Amino acid sequence: MKMSNVERRDRELVYISDDEVFEEQKITRRLTQELNTVDRSDFASIKRIVNELLGKSGGEAFINPPFYCDYGTHIEVGKNFFANYNCTMLDVGRIRIGDNVQLAPNVAIYTAGHPVHPATRNTQYEYGIDVTIGNNVWIGGNVVICPGVTIGDNAVIGAGSVVTKDIPAWTVAAGNPCRVIRKITEADRNKHFAGREIDEEAWLDILRIEKEENDNEKYPVAK
């Protein structure tokens, strides 16, 4: 029996965006329209729409509008997810995001793609390949994440990067194409911008918060 284009899409096979595919997108477009026109100070409504839009949310997910996606139901996020202004997720494939992930402004996550050869591309066949982002990941501003990429736990992606290949856990990576710059170690624990040490008042508060949240389990010692 011939597969529908929705079935083909969901199996990471090439497919054509036909009427059945567009019908699914209509629901999402209504929700993103609501999100992108809501009173920006109405945080409760923003949270409600975001949790209705996403396929799975670990609770307390927040997205600063405007936000754009194709389906929403193909996006799964863990606890304490935050995306800043003008985030775009082309979620033809699945986008799976872990706990405590932060996205700076203008981050784009693309699962969608098209054949390279023009003759094939012009038939309107396209594809979607899943993207996975681990726990405790920080994605800098204007980063583009391409189809099929996996970013490991505790990684940091520098601003303006184009991520075309997998990035391992516990690393700082940046560039176009994005490459690992260095590992994240315990020496980074009490630092913030460009190696500056966190002041004593804030550091004591950080230690208190870590203890309250049983941080030894959440954030194991850096490798």
N, C-alpha and C positions, 0 to 999 in steps of 0.2 A: 504493500500500500504506500502510495506517495506521501511523503511528509509535508505538512504545512510549512509555510515560511516561519511561523512562530516556533514550531518544533525545531526547524533547522537552526534558527537563531540561538535557541536555548541549548543546543548541542555544540555550539561553537563552529558550526558549518556555515558556508556562504549562504546567503539568503537575500530575498528582495523585500523591501518594505512595501507590502501590499495593504489592502484595506483592513485586514485583520490586525496587522501590526499597527497601523495608524489609529485604529479603534482603541487599542491599549494606551496609546500615547495621549489620547484626548483627556482621560482622567487626570493624568499627570500635568498636562498643560493648564487645566483648570486650577489645580492645587498650587502650581508655581505662580500662576497669575494672582491668586489670592495672597500668597506669601509675599510676592514682590510689590504688592500695592497696600499691604496692611500698614497701619500706623506703626512706625519704627520704634516708638516708645512703648508699644503694647507687647511686652515681652511674653506674657502668658499666651496670647494668641499666636505669636511666632512659634513658641514651643509646641503648641497644639497642632499647628499646621505641619511643622517639621516631622513630628511623630506620626502624623497621619500619612505623610508623603513617603517616608522611608519604609523599606520592606521589613527592617528589624532595627530596633533601637534599644540599647542597654539602659536607657533612662537618662534624663537631663541632657539630651542632645540639643544643641543650639546652633543655628546657622544665621549669620547676619545677611539679610537680603541686600541686593538681589542674588538669587541662586537659580541655576538652570540644570535640568537633567531631562532624560528621555522618558524614564519609567518610574524612578523612585523605588519601586518594589524590588529592583535589582541591586539596591544599595543596602548593605548591612553594616551598622556601626555598633561599637561596644559602649561601655560606660564613659561618661564625661567627654563626649565628642563635641568639638567646636570647629566650625568653619567660618572664616571671616568673609568680608564683602566680595561679591562678584566671583564666587566659586562656580565652576562648571564641571559636571560629571556626566559624560556620555556613557550611560550605563546600559549599553546594548548587551555586553557581557556582565557578569556579576562583579561588583565592587565590594570587597570584604575588608572592613576596617576594624582594628582591635580597640582595646580600652585606652582612654587618656590620650587620644590623638588630637593634635592641633594643626589646623591649616591656616596659613596666613592669607592675606588678600590675593585675589586673582589666580588661585591654584586651579589647574585644569587636569582632570583625570579622564583619559580617553581609553575606553575599551574598544571603541569602534575603529574600523579601518576599511580600506578598499584595495583591490588587487593592483599591483604595480603596472602591469601591462595595460596600455590604454584600450586595446580592443576588448579585453576582459572587463576592465573597469566600466566601460561605456554600456555594458549590458545591465547596469544598475545592481549587480550583485555586490554585496558588502559582507562584513563579518564583525563579530564581537568576541574578544578574548579577555578572560577574567583578569582583574588586577587585585592584588592582596597587599594590605598594609598592616603590619603587626601592631603590638601594644607599645604605648609610650613613644610614639613617633611624632616628630615636629617637622612639618613641611613649610619651607620658607616661601616668601611672596613670589608670584609669577613663575612658579614651578609648573612644568608640564610632565605628566606621568603617562607613558605610552602603553599600548595594549600588551598584556601578558607579563607585566612587571610585578615582582614581589619585593617589598621593602621589609627588612627584618626588624624585630623588636628593638626599641630604644635607639633607633637611628635618627639622625638629623640630616635633612636635605637643604643645602644652601639656596638662598634666593636666586631666581633666574635659571635654575638648572633644568635640563631636559633629560629625564630619566628614561633611557631606552633599554637598560638591562637591570637585572636583579641587584639589589644593594644589601649586603650582609648586615646582621644585627650588630649593635654597639659600635657604629661607625658614623663619622661625619663625612658626607659626600657632597660634591658640588661640581658644576661645570656643564658644558654642552659639547659632547655627551657627558652625563654625570658620572664621576669617578670617585672612588674612596680617597679621601685626603688623609685621614688618620683614624685610629681607634679612640673610643671614649673610655676613659679610665677613672679611677677614684680621685685622681688629681683634679678632675673637672667638677667634683661634687660641690665645692664651695665657691665656684666661679660663676660669673655671668658674662657680660660683654667683653670680648677680646682679652680674656684672662684676668679681668678685674675681680678681686675678691669681694664676696658678699659681706656687707657690714655686719658687725657683731649682733646688733639688735635684730636684724632680719634673720641672721643665721640661727640664733637661739629659737626664734619663732618657727623656722623651718624644721629644726630638730624636734620641736614640740609637736608639730603637725605630723611629721613622719612617725613619731612614736604613737600618736593617737590612731593613725591609720594602719598600724602594724606594717610599717614600710619595709621592714626586712624581707617580708614575703613578696611584696609588690615589686620592689626594686632590688634584685640581688646584686651583689658586688660586681662591679664592672670587670670585664676580663682584661 
